[in-house]
Amino acid sequence: MQTPKAWHANYSVGHPLLDQQHRHFLTLCENAPACLLADHSQAQEDSAHVLLNELAEYARNHFREEEAILRDVGFPQLDAHVAEHNRYEERLADHLLAAIRGEIDPRALCHFVTSWWVEHITTSDAAYRDYLIQPR
């Protein structure tokens, strides 16, 4: 799957903070192929560890802020959205464990990061876009 190369208006959910955070996720996706560009050595493993740790920390904070915003506006599909966030964190934990064991698969990691971003931001998060901008 191809990594999105730049922020596009179609990615916007209509909330400045969430859009800013989603832009940062795009930056992380853009950095993911660096895992593949490093030779098959410690440099590759190190870049994958850095990416995984940054993804884990940033996702945790972003998800909690996004969920709080959606809770505040009474988003009716919040439970399903939270469940999707939890599944992402579980899959990321699997990649982290593989990295700790020295079994990092950079191609699978890059595919996971990219496919999740594309699917979640453009589909799942887009589902609340109209809800956020509708007057209550």
Secondary structure as the mmCIF struct_conf table of DSSP 4:
data_model
#
loop_
_struct_conf.conf_type_id
_struct_conf.id
_struct_conf.beg_label_comp_id
_struct_conf.beg_label_asym_id
_struct_conf.beg_label_seq_id
_struct_conf.end_label_comp_id
_struct_conf.end_label_asym_id
_struct_conf.end_label_seq_id
HELX_LH_PP_P HELX_LH_PP_P1 GLN A 2 PRO A 4
BEND BEND1 ALA A 6 ALA A 6
HELX_RH_3T_P HELX_RH_3T_P1 ALA A 9 TYR A 11
BEND BEND2 GLY A 14 GLY A 14
HELX_RH_AL_P HELX_RH_AL_P1 PRO A 16 ASN A 31
TURN_TY1_P TURN_TY1_P1 ALA A 32 PRO A 33
HELX_RH_AL_P HELX_RH_AL_P2 ALA A 34 LEU A 37
BEND BEND3 ALA A 38 ALA A 38
TURN_TY1_P TURN_TY1_P2 HIS A 40 SER A 41
HELX_RH_AL_P HELX_RH_AL_P3 GLN A 42 ASP A 72
TURN_TY1_P TURN_TY1_P3 VAL A 73 GLY A 74
TURN_TY1_P TURN_TY1_P4 PRO A 76 GLN A 77
HELX_RH_AL_P HELX_RH_AL_P4 LEU A 78 ILE A 100
TURN_TY1_P TURN_TY1_P5 ARG A 101 GLY A 102
HELX_RH_AL_P HELX_RH_AL_P5 PRO A 106 GLU A 119
HELX_RH_PI_P HELX_RH_PI_P1 HIS A 120 SER A 124
TURN_TY1_P TURN_TY1_P6 ASP A 125 ASP A 125
HELX_RH_AL_P HELX_RH_AL_P6 ALA A 126 ILE A 133
BEND BEND4 GLN A 134 GLN A 134
#
